[in-house]
Amino acid sequence: MVLEVRMRMPRIGTMKIYYLLQEQLNELSIGRDKLFRILKANHLLIKPSKSYHITTDSHHRFRKHKNKVGNLSIERPNQVWVSDITYVGTRQNPYYLALVTDAYSKKIVGHNLSNSLSVEG
């Protein structure tokens, strides 16, 4: 039954197959977890594609600062803050989210959302 569905939709996941074949699987007393085990035993599980994009280019011509806190033992809040920028929005309308995070507690202590990468942001 699974192979018939996969002939039409080769990349369909197990949860969607379970939903499509639920009546037939119930007649065979096969639940969701058992279906996963059967597909795994027959090498029929689909590996999910990676959902991330590499946006960092560390091999640029600009100055790169050394890591000054690499060997530091962080023992209390507000001892070290770290920051990063991420892109949100679309290519036509990009926004840049800058976050400042406490390295000890992992709490965000500051943020800025800007439509440019200018110093003011």
Steps between C-alpha positions, in 0.01 A plus 500: 500500500785738586681432175184579302478841667872559457476425127273805466672716765860383555590750777185463713573452870385224729249715690323595177506137384350399834224759456426387141496127584347523847188294424696218333763503776233483773362182337849349531540629860794719402534827688728796436798369699478153349487653151820694579670177616387311188625773266829526688556123481441512123712814446198699381531803728568828322788708635380857547680759295707759682296811571780748550702725278861596557514879525837553670809568293804495730749516212447867421762770454391707798652502848410207723529554874648229721286315753581671829277280716597159362682380813304709751303312764156660509368469857235771545237696308600816310866395497504452122255617237502362147328640193390381160302618200242299312290580195120496511245595238530443126767575241290788373439638849784387732530582868797441723453384858792567733494320837718547807493194725640429845743209453433359849120502516436497121244778549462776243607829659461718192365496146455720195301447182617713210448516125874558438835387634602853590686573824191669649321164500 
